[in-house]
Amino acid sequence: MDELKGNARFLHILYNDKVTITGQVSVKNGSVTEQQDVTIATDIPGKVIMSGLKAGEQQEFLSNGYDAKLLIDNGIDVPAGAHIVVKSMNGQVTHYKRASRGYAGYGSHQEVAMVLDEKAGKKNVGLGKD
């Protein structure tokens, strides 16, 4: 397992995106437990990859909605439903919403399934820079 942790250092070289994650956590206020928005991580390195498309779904131009995976360090606890903002190395900002908890079963990283947040990212979708 130590060999995998050593390889993580090389995998993280490919992480050229900056990721900010916000989500809700339970906070006890007296006898009442409330949900509160918190910033979980700011400007951490990550890599976004698109989930595979089936041959029948491929088109010349992709639709505005797509599924993606975020590769990040295992040490970050991303709650279900978190909002993820990714700034690419080109400066493009894209908003995602979480579909499920991250899968941290790899020794080198975790995978977080995401869905493009079309409302928040509408101005960022299209051809070229806006």
Salt bridges, closest charged atoms under 4 A:
ASP77 OD1 - ARG101 NH2 3.18
GLU111 OE1 - LYS69 NZ 3.68
GLU111 OE2 - HIS109 NE2 3.85
